[in-house]
Every structure is written in C-alpha cells, then in structure tokens.
Amino acid sequence: MATTYFTEDHEWIRVDGEEAVVGITDHAQEQLGDIVFVELPEAGQKVGKGDAVIVVESVKAASDVYAPVTGEVTAVNDALEGEPGLINDSAQSDGWLMKLRLDDASQLEGLMDEAAYKAMVG
Amino acid sequence: MAKQLPLKELHVAAGARFGPFAGYDMPITYPLGVMKEHLHTREAAGLFDISHMSHIEVRGPQAANLISRACPYDASVQPLRTGRYTYMLNDQGGMIDDLIVSRLGDERFLVVANGACADKDLAHLEQISADFDATVTHIPRVFLALQGPKAAEALAKLIPASGTLVFMQVTELSDGTFLSRSGYTGEDGFEIGLSPDAAEDFAKQLVSDPAVEWIGLGARDSLRIEAGLPLYGQDMDEDTDPATAGLIWAVPKDLRSGGAYVGAQALAEILAGGVSRKRIGLKPEGRAPVRGGSVLFAGEAPDAPEIGIVTSGGFGPSCGHPVAIGRIEKSAGAAGDRIYADVRGKRHACSIEKLPFVEHNYFRGG
C-alpha cells in the first residue's frame, strides 16, 4: 500500500516499501505555468535530502526541485523530454519526475500528508 | 510597499496572478497562462496594462531644445504627431533609460519612460530644464497596449480614428487620450494613455471583444524577446553604451561624432575607439532555455575562451524553441556559427541568429 507525502517545497513523494516516486504538486505546476523543459538526474545518482537535483523551466523562469529524502535515483521520467507539459497536465501522475530507492525511511516522518499540505497552500 | 495599478480590481476579477515589477504589483499571467497568452497576441489581440510606464510631458517655447539636449537627436525637426525611439545618456555614454518621445505640438513633447526609471528620468529632465524655457511634468495615466493582428479592428470599434495611424504615428483625442500605433511585441498594435477615470470603462469594453484577452508581463517578455526588442535593465543599463547594446541606429549619423546632447563627447570617443562587442540572437540547439546572465564561450571545452554574455532569454512560444539575446566579441562569430552558453555549469550549444526571431508585422500603411 503506497503512501503519499508532501514537502514544504511543493514536492510529492509516493512511497511503497523502499521505492518512491517523486514529482511536484499540482499547486506547484499551476504557480510555475507552462513548463517547457525539465533537467533530470541520471539513474544511479545518489541524492541527499534537500539537494536541488531537478530543474523545471517554465516560460518565465527556472525552478529547482529538491530531493525530499536521501536515496538513489532508480529511474527518471523520459517522457518529459519530449513532452514537458505532462507536468502541467498531470503533475501528480504521468508528470512524475524520478524514482528513488530510500536510504532511511525515517526521513519521511517530517513530511506532510495531503490534508496538511492542502492546508498549507490554502 | 508596492504601488498598485489604477485598474488593479479589473485584473483581480480577470484572475490575474501578480508579481513585483518596477515598484508595482503587476499582472504576470492570467488564467490562459503565458504560452496561450503569447500565442493569442500573435494570432488575435492581447491587451496589456503597462501603467508602470511613466508619461512625462515637456512643454514650452524651448521644449524641442530641451529634448535635443537630453536625447541624441534633433527634436526640432521631428515631425508633428510622430513617435521616436531614443534614449538618454549619462556623461560616460551609458544609458540612463530608453524612451519613446512623441511630438504632440510645436512646443509639446511626450516622453514615455520605463517604470523602473521613472524617478531618475524625471529628475534628470528637470535638471536639464533649468537651462531652457520649458517645463517637465509627470502625467498620471493608465497606459494600455493592444497588440496583435486583430488589434486595429478591435480598437476601431471604440476609436474609429485609430485606423488612420501608421506605425509610430501618434495622436491625441479631444478628451486628452493619447494614442500611438506602436508596441513591444513585434505585432501591429496601439498604446493608449487614458485618464484613470476613463480607463476602466474603456478597458472593459475592449476586453469584452471576443478577439481580445488580457495578457500579463510573462508573455510580454517572451513576445519582445522573439521580436528582438531590448529591455532596459536586462539588455542595457547605465554601464552599457548604445553601440555595444546594438542601438546606435537611433542616433543620426551627424550626431555620432559630437553634438550638444548629454553624453555626446563620451559617445563620440567610444565610437572612435571602436566597440568591442555586438548584439546577437541565440538559438539554443536543445530544449533548455538559456536565460539572462548566462556566460557565452567559443567552444565546449572547459578552457574555451569566454566571448560574451546572454542578456535576455527564455522560451519562444511562437518559435517553439528557446530564444535568447546576447552580446559577444565582434570577431567571435556571425549568424549560423555555433557557440556555447553555460547553464548551471554545463555548456549548451547555440547557433548565432539574426534578430528578430519573429518578423515584425508593423502597419506602415498601404
């Protein structure tokens, strides 16, 4: 059973055992506007909690996406290369960014659930 | 505390998202989003609230002399009811601001200045006015731009006389409304200066036309970059001379070697010494936007020489690829050549392109 957590930096992370999928929230894509390019990490890359590992570029500006937890990148969403607008269309499903293998599941404890995130963004 | 636009409530009602620019809380996007706002302007008509821009009237028997001191051109021969792109220089030949100066009468000019420069421009003009029999007055106005291939048709419904203007002609209506056939998108269109009282109804009527949508500053920036138009503060500033910025065309040839305007001597010396950099368009070969501040290199290797800098850049919705404007060493390349932009520590290949990226569609009559 997968559980989805949210960060203050507007990432979501859906965790199933040691595996997790990471993306930006629907609220974040709406704030960014039309996304035209995504710079993704390499599979196999180690990332630390809070590292700026992905850059999402909208027409207006470039924004960093941070790793919500420490782990290893196991896959990235190659579909975004040809169709970065997937993030605008479905930020919390087809517009996912990367998959991680978690190092330390206890890092999830500081993150928000959906209700808390929704309360934060209003 | 940011200043608020007189029509703020209209923008709120239209669903605008606001952000700070030039000291104002400005509409950055509307619910259409930057991409669709941009494309709508190229296909139909976009309405922009650009009231952050400053209107300064110069009036008096020596108004033309004052303008000719402040700006590098001879305002005394400027035809009535025309606008002209120009700028003000400092004593070092750097650019204080770029402007459109319109001649409204024999003794009356309107200076339209960038919002972020409004206070220093006014102070500079007031200082110069001490030498002349002319006054300098800021005019509070709502300033709207209507841009795009359907702009003329939409505006003619409200101001029938607007259709008689051609690019860079201006007029004043009986109620004091200022009207200019000009803009900052590369498209045909108009800029309209209204008294704040009359502006709300006027804007509501315009935007009720199915061809017209509100457009925010986000799309204004991508439109002007595609059109190869410079933005003060990004593409030039007080440390940039107009030749380096690629804007020397705005100075008549006989005033490039000297004149009575502020900065004439410095500009003449700069031109005599030879300018080392030139303005270029850049098309990144990949999908990654290359933005202002990105450093340009001759090659991909880490030791390849640095040759310039990107001054403006982003994604060009009409082009369908990233677009940028930059400056490089004169001998470092020409249109078609490949150079490299540093983006987050990686070298991205870019081809040098002629500006503009999108052809201008100005209405020149006929």
Interface residues (C-beta under 8 A of the other chain):
Chain A: Q31 G33 D34 V36 F37 E39 V55 E57 S58 V59 K60 A61 A62 E81 P84
Chain B: R17 I28 T29 G33 V34 M35 K36 H38 G218 A219 D221 S222 R287 A288 P289 R291 G314 F315 P317 P322 R344
